[in-house]
Amino acid sequence: MRLAASHALDRNALNQAETLGLSRPTGGLIPRVLEFARAYDPPAYDPARAKQLLAEAGYPSGFDAGDLTPFPPFFSLAEALGGYLQAVGIRTRGIYASGVVPEIEDLFQRQARELDRKKREAVLHQIQQIMHDRVLHVPIYELAFLWGVGPRVEEACVDWIKGFAYSAPYEDLRLKPGR
């Protein structure tokens, strides 16, 4: 059913709506720019396949998936996600739920103690592969950030929204006078 949820999402449309196409749609939870990250292509947007997977799982009319919590400031993204899921029959409400996968927790603790770089990388790749294979997360895109910085910039507006350093409103960016 998690794969159905993943196929229900149009990552390209979400990327266009939320980041003007600047971000990179992904199938992996760890951004590619981070050390030890594995790159996964996102599943194709295919609502018919999502509905088929739900029917094969015994939910031809969909199901109540429970809670979906938007992480500030991504409320509009969460609303869109809920709409895509609803369109294939996955009904959500508004709170986040999580849990622990013992196998992954064990591997995570092992990698934290591992001093050999290659061995640590192998364990981290194993964690990412398990998460990917089991569709434990449905990544949307690797969020891209635009900043206006440089010698001509008087106020870049970075961190104007406390806790969200990358959410500066570009229309408030100011250049130094006379330059």
Secondary structure as GFF3:
##gff-version 3
##sequence-region A 1 179
A	DSSP	alpha_helix	2	7	.	.	.	ID=ss1
A	DSSP	alpha_helix	11	19	.	.	.	ID=ss2
A	DSSP	beta_strand	24	25	.	.	.	ID=ss3
A	DSSP	alpha_helix	47	56	.	.	.	ID=ss4
A	DSSP	beta_strand	63	67	.	.	.	ID=ss5
A	DSSP	alpha_helix	75	88	.	.	.	ID=ss6
A	DSSP	beta_strand	90	93	.	.	.	ID=ss7
A	DSSP	alpha_helix	102	113	.	.	.	ID=ss8
A	DSSP	alpha_helix	117	133	.	.	.	ID=ss9
A	DSSP	beta_strand	141	142	.	.	.	ID=ss10
A	DSSP	beta_strand	153	155	.	.	.	ID=ss11
A	DSSP	three_ten_helix	170	172	.	.	.	ID=ss12
A	DSSP	beta_strand	174	175	.	.	.	ID=ss13
###
